[in-house]
């Protein structure tokens, strides 16, 4: 979890949530304010495109 990562010294500035369905996004946004969401197969059309987007953002 994010809390576990913080507890061992990781600085969590940005979280990107990737899912092919939107059913969980409201819960994720409540648990992790400021999370960025990538809707798989809508925002990106392939795993290669996802990889390129993440590299560009990273």
C-alpha positions in Angstrom: 0.0 0.0 0.0 1.0 3.6 -0.3 1.3 3.8 3.5 3.7 0.9 3.6 5.8 2.5 0.9 6.0 5.7 2.8 6.8 3.9 6.0 10.0 2.4 4.4 11.2 5.7 3.1 9.6 6.1 -0.4 8.4 9.6 -1.3 5.1 9.2 -3.0 4.5 12.3 -5.1 2.5 10.9 -8.0 0.3 7.9 -8.4 -1.0 6.7 -11.8 -3.8 4.3 -11.8 -4.3 2.2 -14.9 -7.5 0.2 -15.4 -9.6 -1.0 -18.3 -12.8 -0.3 -16.4 -14.0 2.8 -14.5 -15.9 1.0 -11.8 -13.1 1.4 -9.2 -12.0 5.0 -10.0 -14.2 6.8 -7.5 -13.0 4.6 -4.6 -9.4 5.0 -5.7 -9.7 8.8 -6.0 -11.2 8.9 -2.5 -8.3 6.8 -1.1 -5.6 8.5 -3.0 -6.4 12.2 -3.7 -4.7 13.5 -6.8 -4.3 10.2 -8.4 -4.0 10.3 -12.2 -6.1 7.7 -14.1 -5.3 6.1 -17.5 -8.2 4.3 -19.0 -6.7 1.3 -20.8 -7.9 0.8 -24.3 -9.5 4.3 -24.3 -6.7 6.7 -23.4 -4.1 4.3 -24.8 -4.7 1.5 -27.3 -1.8 -0.9 -26.5 0.7 -1.8 -23.8 3.4 -0.3 -26.0 1.5 3.0 -26.1 1.0 2.8 -22.3 4.7 2.3 -21.8 5.5 5.2 -24.0 3.0 7.5 -22.1 4.4 6.4 -18.7 8.0 7.1 -19.9 6.9 10.5 -21.2 5.2 11.3 -17.8 8.1 9.9 -15.8 
